[in-house]
Amino acid sequence: MRFISLIIGLLVLHLSPATASVEIDALLQELDEKLRNQDTYVEAKKSKISQIRERLKAANGEPNATYTIQNELFAEYKVYRFDSALHYAYANIRLSDLLNNTNWKTEAMLNLSSILTAAGMYKESLEHLAGIDRNAIPPSLLKRYYLEYKRTYEGLQSYASVGDFGPGYGQQARSYQDSLLQVLDERSNDYLLEVGLTHLVERRLMQAKEIYLDLCQNKLQPASGLYAKATATLAGIYEQLDENVEQKRWLIRSTRSDIEAVIKENASLTNLAMQLYREGEIERANNYIEYALADANFYNARQRKLEISQIYPIINEAYLRQEQQQQDTLRFYLGFITAISILLIIALSAIYLQMKKLSRARKNLHNLNTELSKVNTRLHESNYKLNESNEKLKEANYIKEEYIGHFLNQCSVYIDKLESYQKVVRKKVMTKEHKALIKMTESKTFVESELKEFYSNFDRAFLRLYPNFVDEFNSLLGENQKIVPKKGELLTTELRIFALIRLGISDSYKIAHFLRYSVNTIYNYRAQIKNKSTVERDHFENHIMSIGSFYNDN
């Protein structure tokens, strides 16, 4: 069982990265689809805003209704369009001043501060917060008061991170966060979010991850602004933990919520674009940063546009460089394919001409074999007619053997030339990298067929001259060592070697060349047959030379 568990564990470890990659690809494809169809969510947002505006018109200036509806419009525009949100924040400030309503004024000033902080206008935000009387703030707005101060100083800390003021701003942010935690309900999500941020700031990353993971998975509603911010923070936690896959997964979910909630004041899409850029997914990164820039321009907050404008040229330049490389590669391959096509036409033409030559050569070889067969027949018949004269028989045998040896040698040379030519063609085609021609030239069917026919002709011609060769050859071997050709076979390799010796070709190199074997193989065959013979080893080949000899018969 332990062994099986170990194997399963190793498989899981091996497959986990591949599985995670597939899941991330699916999430990115889903996000691409969301971005392409984001107008659907934007239209729903516009429709909702139009309905609220109609209610504002219907309020006809009634103070309570006007203030409440303008607060709703501020909330809708806060993460959607900076200018409009700013307009309704100021509108409620004016209305509260007109009615001398301190609570309304405080809430409107907090709204204004929040939108200024989101736009990176931290100085202006602090000025408006300073204009709020701390002692006059109602308990219901106290957490907003501490929250806006905290966010403003957090923004200043991030903005001044390279200077000497960052630590001071961070200390101020922590101070207001402590005050905020005192007034928040410990059972609320807001409280848990702030506790998680405290852990994050103090580098207790595992505790921060645990809190935010629980919030994102179980408590916060997807497609909401709070969920988008929480998932973005969780992605940041995973980044500090060097868990890149999880970081990317939660960045994608944060970006998806920004799209579904129509949040134009977002950072997740920009962060995701940078992550993809670092991983080499330049095209998708460029696509995302263009969407992020469009959102920033639409939201019209100077700080956000400035942040993206610093990143956009880096990604866009890499994208343009990659696109240029792809175009250069495409042009190269187009030219290469054109050149290959031209060479292919030339090669095909050359091969066609060579095939015609080969066809003529095969025909000539066939005619030559036919003539040789006729000559062998006539020589065989002449042997019987010239048996009265040993001198004439000796002369005829000599001519016959010399002619056959010369003919067989010429045939072997011709096959060598054909095979050499095929190898040359194959080599030239391979240098052009044309697979179809390589496959054609690699085929040895033609050579093998010619060799088979050649050896068959040789066997027939030889046995016409020495019809009793096999029997007489086997008579020189032991009873259990006789060589019997298979069905459909006239001579075996061993018989063919000694047939050549009978024809006067005793050089092992020539025999090896003729039969397409190595010289060592021919030596081995000759040695093995001699070892099986019933005659003296040194005189075995002399007996072979006497097979079919009229001298021996006489």
N, C-alpha and C positions, 0 to 999 in steps of 0.2 A: 504493500500500500504506500509506503514511503517513497518507493521508486516511482510509482505512478503519479503521486502528488508532485514529486520533483519534476517529472517530465511535463506535467500539465502546467506547473509554474513557469518552466522555461519557455513553453509554447506561448503562454500569456505574455511573458516579458518580450518575446520575439515579435508577437503579433500586435502588441499594444501601440507602438509607434505608427505602424501601418494603419491600424484601425483609427487612431486619432487623426492621422492625416486625411483619411477618407471622410471622417466626420467634419473636420475643419473645411474641407473642400465643399461638402454639402452645405454647410452654414454660409460659406462665402457665396455660393451660387444662389442660395435663398436671399442673401443680402443684395446681390446684384439685381435680382428680380424686384425686390422692394424698392431699390433706387430707381429702377426703370419705371415703376408704377407709383412713385411717390405723389404724383399729381392727384391721385385718387384721395389720399389723405389730406392733401392741401385743399382740395375742393370741399371736403367735409368740414375742414377748419374754417374756410371762408363762409360756408353756409351757416355755421354756428355763430360766427361773428356777426353776420348780417342779421340773423334773428335777434341777437342781443341789441344791436343798433336799432332795430325796429321797436324793441321794447323801450329803448332810451327815448326815442321820438314820442312814443305813446305816453311816457311819463310826463311829458309836457312841462318840464322844469320843476316838478314836485321834488323838494330837497331830498327827502329820505330815499325815494326810489331812484332819483338821479345819482346820488352818491353810491348806492349799492350797485346799480347797473354799471356805473363807470369803474367801480372796483372789479367787477366781473370782466369788463373789457381790458382793464390793466392786466389781470391775471392771464387772459387769453393772449395778449400781445407780449407779455413779459419775456417769453422765450421764443417768440415768433417774429416780432418786428420792434426794434428798439425805439424808433421815432414815435410810433403810435403808443407804445407803452409809456414813454416819457410824456406824451401829450395828456393822457388820462390821469397820470400821477399829478401833473401840475393842475389839471382841471379840478381834481378833488381837493388839492391844497387851496385853490382859489375859493371853491365852494365852502370849505370849512372856515376859511377866513371871513367870508361874507356872513356866515351864520354864527361865527365866533364859537365854533364847536371844537373844543380842545382835543377830545378823543379822536374825532375825525382827522384833525390836523396831524396828530401824532401818527396815526395809521398811514395817512397819505405821505408824510415825510419818510416813514420807514419804507413805503413802496418806492419812493423816489430814490432813496439810498440804495435799495437792492438793485434797481435797474442801472444806476450809475456804477455800482461795483461790478455788475455783469459786463458793463461796457469798458471796464478798465479805468474809469474816472474816479480813482480812489480819493484824491484830494477833495473833489467836490462832494463825494459821498460822506466823508468825515465832517465836512463843513455843515451839511444838512443834519447829520446825526447830532452834532454839537448844538444845534438849534433846538433840540428837543429837551424839555425840562424833565430830568430823570425823576423828580419827585412827583410829577403830575402824570406819569405813565400809569394807565390802569393795569391791573394784574393780567388781564387777557392779552395785553400787547407787550408784556415785559420780556417774554421769551423771544419775540421778534426783535426787540431792541438789542438784546445781547447777541442774537444770531447775526444781525446785520453788522454790528461792530466786529464780531469774530470773523465774518467772511471778508470784510474790508481789510482787516489787518492780515488775514491769510493771503489775500491778493497782493498786498504790499510786500509781504515777506517773499512771495514767489517772484514778484517784479524786481525786488532789490536783492535777489539771492547772491549776486556776484559782488555786492558792495558790503559796506560795514553796517548797514541799517537792518539787514535781514533778521539777525537774531533778536533785535529789539522789537521789531514788528511781530515776530513769532511769539515772544513772551507776552505781548499785549493780546494776541489772539488766544493764547492759552488761558490768560486771566479771564477774558470774557467767556471762554468756553466753560470754565469752572463755574462762573455765575449762571450760565445757561443750564448746566446740569442740575443746579440747585432748584430751578423753577420748573424743570420738565418732569412729567410723570414717568417714573421708572419703568412702567409697563408699556410705554409708548414706543413706537418705531423711531421717533425723533431722538429719544433718549438713547436707544441702542446704537443709532447711527453716530451720535456724538461720542459714546463710549468707545465704539470701534475706531473712530478717528483718533481718540486719545491713545489707544494702543498703537496705532500706526505711527503717530508722531514720536512716541517713545520707543519705537522699534520692537514692540512686542507683536511681531508679524503673525504668528500662529493664532494668538488670541483675536487679533483684528480679523484674520481670515475666517475664523470660526463664527464670529458675530455676523459679518457681512454675507457669508455663505448662507447662513440660516435665514437672514432677511431676504436675500434675493431668491432663494428657493422656496420659502414657505410663507413669507409675510407680505412682501411688497407686490403690488399689482403690475404685471408687465404692461408695456405701452403707456407708461406714465413717466412724468418728469423725475419723480423720486426714484423709481426703479432704474431709469437711465443713469442718474448720478451714482446710485449705489453700485450698479454693475461696473461703471467706469472706475470707481474707487477699488472695487474688488480686483479688477484687471491690473490696477497699479500695484496692489499688494502682491499678486502673483508675479508681476515683473520684478519686484524686489526679492522674491523668493527664487528667481531664475527658473520659473516654470512657464516657459514660453507658450506651450500649447494651451494651457489654461488661461494665460493672459489674453491670447488671441480669441479664445472661445468667448470670454466675457466681454471683450471689446466689441465683438460682432453683435452680441446680444444687446449691449448698450446702444450701439449705433442703430440697430433695428428698432429699439424703443424710441430713439430720437425721431426716426422716420415716421413711425406709427403715431406718435404723439405730436408730430409736426413741430419739433423743437429745432429752430434754426440757430439758436445760440448753443452750439454743441462743440465738444472737443474730441469726442470718441472717434469720429470718422477721420479726423486729422491724425490722431494717434495711431489708428489702424493703418492708415496710408503709410506712415513712417515705418511701422513694423514690417509691412509687406515690402517696402523699399529696401529695408535692411536685409530681408530674406531673399531678395532678387526678383520678386514678382513686380517688375517695373510697370508693366502695362496696367495691371489692376490698381497699383498704388497711384499711378497718374490719374486714372479714372476717378478714384475716390477723392484725391486732393482737389480735383476740379469741381466735384460735387460740394466739397467742404468750402471751397472759395466762393462758389455760387451762393451757398447758404449764408456765409459771412457777409457777402455783398448785399444780400436781401435783408438780413437782420440789421445791417448798417451800423454796427458798433466798431469804432475805430480800432480798439485794442485787438479784437478778434481778427479783423482784416490784416492788421499789422503782423500778428503771429503767423497767420497762414501765408502771407506774402513773403515771409522769410523762408518758409519750407517749400512753397510751390516751385520756385525756380530750380531747386536742387533736384526734385523728383521729375519735373518736366524736362530738364536738360538731360537727365539719364534716360527718360523715355524717348526723347528725340534722337539721342545717340543710338539707342537700341533699334529704333525704327530705321535709322540710316544704315546701320549694320545689316539689318534684315534686307533692306532694299539692295545694298551692295552685294549681299550673298545671293539674292534672287537674280540680279543681273549676271553675276558670275556663272551661276548654274544654267541660266538661259543661254549664255554664250557657249558654255561647255556642252550643253545638250545639242546645240546647233552644230558645233564642230563634230561631235560624236555622230550625229545624223549623217553629215557629209561623208565622214570616214566610213560609216556603215554602208552607205550606198556604194562607195568605191570598193570596200572589202567584198560586198556581195557580188559586185560585177566581176571582181578578180576570182572569187570562188567559183562563180558560174563558169568562167572560161576554163579554170583548172579542172572542174568536174567534167567538162566536155573532153578535155585532154585525157583525163583518167578513163573516161568511157571508151575513147578510141584505143587507149593502151590496153584496157581489159579485153577489148575485141581482138586486138593483135595478139595478146597473150593466149587467148582462147584458140585462135587460128594456129598459133605456134604449137600449142599443146596437141591440137588435132594432128598437125603435120608430124609432130614427134611420135604420137601414137602410131601413125601409119608407118613411119620409119622403123619404129621398134617392131611392129608386126612383120615388116618385110625382112628386117634383120633376123628375127626369130625363125622365119621360114627359110631364110638363106642358110641358117646354121644346120638345118637338116639336109639341105641340098649339097652343102660343101663338106660333108663328113668324110668324103673320100680322100681329102687332102689335108693333112695336119698343118702344113704350111699355110694353106689358104684359110683354114679355120683359125689358126693363130692370128693371121693378119686381120680377119674379119672381127674376131673378138677384141683385138687391140683397138681397131677403128671404132667398134661399137662402144667399148668402155670409155674411150677418150671422148667420144661425141656426147655420151650421156653425162659424163662428169662435167664437160664444158657447159652443156645445156643447163644442168642443175645449178651450176655455179652462177650462170647468167641470171637464172630465175631468182636465185637468192639475192644477188646484187640488186635486181630490179625491185624486189620487195623491200630491201633496205632503203632504196631511194624513195619509194612511196612512203614508208614509215617516217623517214627523215623529213620529207616534205610536209607530212601531216604535223610533225612536231614544230617545224618552223612556223607554219600557219597558226598553230595554237599559241606559240610564243608571241607572235605579232599581235594577235587579237587580244591576248591578255594585257598587253601594254596599253591597249585602248579601253580596257575594262568593259568589254561587251560580253555579258554573261551568255547570251544566246549563242554567239559564235564560239565562245569557249566550250560550251556544252557540246556543240557540233564537232569541234576539233578534238575534244577529249575522247570521242567515241572511237573504239578500235575495232568496230564490227567489220569494216572493210578489210583491214589488214588481217584480222583473224580468219575471215572468210577465204581470202586469197591464200593464206598459209595452209588452211585446211584442204583446199582444192589442190594446192601445189604438192603437199605431202601425199595426198591421195593419188595424184598423177604419178608421183615418184614411185609409190608402192606398186601401182599397176604396171608401170614400165619396167620396174626392176623384176617383178615376179614373172613377167613375160619372158625376160631374159633368163631368169633362174627359177623356174616354176617349182623346183624341189628344194629351194633354199631353206625354207622353214624346217622341213623334215630332216634335211641333212645337217642343219645347224643344231637341232635338238638331239641328233644322234651323237653329238660331241659332248652332251651334258648328261648328268646323272639322271636316273629314272624319275626322281621326284623334283628335279630342277628344270624340267622342260618348260619352254615359254610358248603359251598358246594365245594367239590374238583373240580379243573379245569379238562378240557377234557384231558384224558390220565393219570390223577393223581388219586390214590386210597385214600390217606390220605393227609391232609395238615399238616403243622408243629404243629398247635394247636391240631388237632385230634391225631397226633402221640404222643404228650406229654401225653394226657389223656388215650391213648391206653396203654402206658407204666404204667401209674398209675393203669389202670384196671388189668395189669399183676402183680401188686404188687410192682412195682418199683416206690415208691413215693418220694424218696430222690431227691431233685432238682439237687444236684451235680452229681449224677449218670445219671440223665436224660440229663443234660447239656453235660456231657462227651459222652454219647451215640449219641446225635444229633449234636455235634460239635458247641454248642452255649455256651455263658457265663452263669454263674449261675444267674446273674441279669436278663438276657433275659428270662430265664425259669420262674423266679419269676414273671416277668412282664406279660408273657403269661398267667400264671395260675390266676393271679389277674384279668386280663382283662376279661377272660372267666367267672370267678365267678361273676364279676360285671354285666355281661349280662344275668345271669341265672334267671329263674323264681322261683327257689327254694331258700330256705334259704342258704346264703353264706357258713356258717360253715358246712352245711350238703351236700354241692354239691358233694364232692368227694365220700361220702358214696353212693350217687345215682349212681355215675359212677361205683363203685365197684359192684353194683347190676345189671348192664347191662348184659344180657345173662345168669343170674344166674337162676338155676332151682328152687332155693328157692323162688325167686321172682315170677316165673311162677306158682309155686304151691300155 
